[in-house]
């Protein structure tokens, strides 16, 4: 009986075994993971265009672009929350005063706790060159009670209720958030 052109299974297994152990594939740890400390972000972008490993594949703790976008997004989100306090909720400028029983007055307003916001940024699943950011914030109602409308407006305000909310933003082409 003539021999077939296919080698026996043991020979194929032996060939793959030797290939893996004699000629191992390079790992990510053997390649440079980040640009040198003295290089600028522009030089790093040029290196990425020259065929080096893109930063999107780096571990999360080494992704310099993601860290940069998180910083930019945090600044953007704080400004957005301040604007929302002034325009949408009205903040302290839209304080309402109402008369209570026994001659007391209560002043109240809604505000976002800007100091307590939490910003999260990740790469977009559809395109790792874009980012998705979410802001977790607390919308709170603050009240003060006093003997006169002026006294309650100037009194110490305490939080009487709060509501957790989230807003999701995306980065736009060329940078920035929308």
Phi and psi in degrees as a GROMACS rama.xvg file:
@    title "Ramachandran Plot"
@    xaxis  label "Phi"
@    yaxis  label "Psi"
@TYPE xy
-72.8741  150.472  UNK-2
-77.5572  146.172  UNK-3
-83.6991  165.197  UNK-4
-77.9686  -12.2059  UNK-5
-88.1643  133.056  UNK-6
-73.715  157.55  UNK-7
-63.4564  158.632  UNK-8
-59.4191  -35.3948  UNK-9
-64.7739  -36.1418  UNK-10
-69.2218  -38.1619  UNK-11
-64.902  -45.1809  UNK-12
-60.8458  -43.3633  UNK-13
-63.3993  -38.4526  UNK-14
-64.6723  -44.6363  UNK-15
-66.3974  -40.3902  UNK-16
-60.2801  -47.5101  UNK-17
-66.5887  -36.9633  UNK-18
-63.8718  -40.0078  UNK-19
-70.5958  -37.9695  UNK-20
-90.8773  -27.0879  UNK-21
-88.1516  -32.2995  UNK-22
-129.836  72.5856  UNK-23
-67.1143  150.676  UNK-24
-75.0914  143.865  UNK-25
-67.5052  143.206  UNK-26
-101.491  169.026  UNK-27
-63.0285  -29.3906  UNK-28
-67.5837  -23.9921  UNK-29
-82.1608  -16.1502  UNK-30
-94.5811  154.162  UNK-31
-65.8231  130.383  UNK-32
-92.909  -28.7269  UNK-33
-140.311  155.226  UNK-34
-67.5511  156.449  UNK-35
-57.5295  155.138  UNK-36
-59.3425  -31.4741  UNK-37
-87.7269  3.77474  UNK-38
-90.3638  152.199  UNK-39
-89.9417  165.954  UNK-40
-61.1174  -32.5128  UNK-41
-65.9414  -40.4732  UNK-42
-65.2951  -38.2692  UNK-43
-64.7896  -39.7232  UNK-44
-64.8124  -38.1228  UNK-45
-66.3688  -38.077  UNK-46
-63.1268  -39.4851  UNK-47
-62.9077  -38.5003  UNK-48
-71.1736  -22.1991  UNK-49
-84.3162  8.29521  UNK-50
102.239  4.27455  UNK-51
-76.9689  172.118  UNK-52
-59.8782  126.799  UNK-53
-69.5903  149.668  UNK-54
-71.5902  -16.7818  UNK-55
-63.0943  -22.6677  UNK-56
-93.0642  -0.192889  UNK-57
-74.9492  156.956  UNK-58
-59.5987  152.027  UNK-59
-54.6631  -39.8982  UNK-60
-73.2475  -7.03797  UNK-61
-115.486  3.90501  UNK-62
-81.5461  96.3909  UNK-63
-66.9362  -36.3891  UNK-64
-64.691  -40.8926  UNK-65
-64.541  -40.2015  UNK-66
-64.5084  -41.6003  UNK-67
-63.1035  -44.1965  UNK-68
-66.9691  -33.6303  UNK-69
-62.8866  -41.9833  UNK-70
-63.745  -46.371  UNK-71
-62.5017  -42.1476  UNK-72
-66.2859  -39.1009  UNK-73
-61.1632  -44.0886  UNK-74
-62.707  -43.7773  UNK-75
-60.6166  -45.3093  UNK-76
-66.0549  -39.8251  UNK-77
-62.2664  -43.1774  UNK-78
-64.4247  -41.0202  UNK-79
-62.9105  -41.9616  UNK-80
-65.9276  -37.1939  UNK-81
-65.1149  -41.1822  UNK-82
-63.7975  -41.9051  UNK-83
-62.3724  -37.9565  UNK-84
-59.9919  -40.3216  UNK-85
-79.4309  -40.2844  UNK-86
-99.8471  -53.8893  UNK-87
-77.5042  -48.8701  UNK-88
-88.1021  -26.674  UNK-89
90.4154  -27.6474  UNK-90
55.7973  -148.643  UNK-91
-66.1096  -21.8121  UNK-92
-71.866  -19.1382  UNK-93
-109.743  33.9759  UNK-94
-63.6586  139.099  UNK-95
-112.565  136.867  UNK-96
-117.817  131.529  UNK-97
-132.252  150.947  UNK-98
-87.4587  133  UNK-99
-103.697  -179.382  UNK-100
-67.3947  161.338  UNK-101
64.0293  25.3022  UNK-102
76.0839  13.3334  UNK-103
-93.676  159.088  UNK-104
-125.544  148.115  UNK-105
-125.31  127.321  UNK-106
-106.18  136.974  UNK-107
-144.872  153.458  UNK-108
-156.956  160.628  UNK-109
-100.637  144.634  UNK-110
-154.955  154.699  UNK-111
-94.3943  134.974  UNK-112
-77.3242  89.642  UNK-113
-64.4045  -35.8038  UNK-114
-68.9889  -19.7356  UNK-115
-101.618  10.2568  UNK-116
-71.7109  151.291  UNK-117
-121.782  126.355  UNK-118
-108.96  135.392  UNK-119
-129.455  136.561  UNK-120
-132.739  138.348  UNK-121
-143.661  164.22  UNK-122
-76.5168  144.462  UNK-123
-66.8359  138.235  UNK-124
-67.2403  -34.6611  UNK-125
-75.403  -30.2097  UNK-126
-151.144  109.878  UNK-127
-67.2845  -4.47002  UNK-128
-82.6774  -10.5533  UNK-129
-108.783  159.521  UNK-130
-125.952  153.397  UNK-131
-121.489  128.059  UNK-132
-121.371  142.898  UNK-133
-128.398  144.115  UNK-134
-115.125  121.991  UNK-135
-100.038  124.3  UNK-136
-142.177  165.246  UNK-137
-115.924  120.977  UNK-138
-93.388  124.21  UNK-139
-125.088  155.069  UNK-140
-108.305  125.38  UNK-141
-111.978  139.316  UNK-142
-134.784  152.594  UNK-143
-140.962  143.164  UNK-144
-118.952  139.61  UNK-145
-153.385  173.071  UNK-146
-77.3075  -24.9972  UNK-147
-131.747  161.639  UNK-148
-58.3232  -40.453  UNK-149
-66.296  -38.5378  UNK-150
-66.0866  -40.3746  UNK-151
-74.2395  -28.6962  UNK-152
-66.436  -33.619  UNK-153
-96.5929  -2.15141  UNK-154
-74.5839  -179.546  UNK-155
-82.8343  126.205  UNK-156
-92.8607  136.688  UNK-157
-119.499  150.709  UNK-158
-78.5321  126.685  UNK-159
-109.725  -20.578  UNK-160
-157.142  161.114  UNK-161
-150.429  154.973  UNK-162
-138.844  127.695  UNK-163
-82.4879  138.329  UNK-164
-140.814  165.989  UNK-165
-142.457  139.337  UNK-166
-125.54  136.094  UNK-167
-110.808  132.007  UNK-168
-121.27  161.877  UNK-169
-129.647  153.322  UNK-170
-79.7957  154.315  UNK-171
-108.596  165.879  UNK-172
-60.0777  130.894  UNK-173
87.7815  2.18831  UNK-174
105.122  165.792  UNK-175
93.4917  168.929  UNK-176
-123.624  151.665  UNK-177
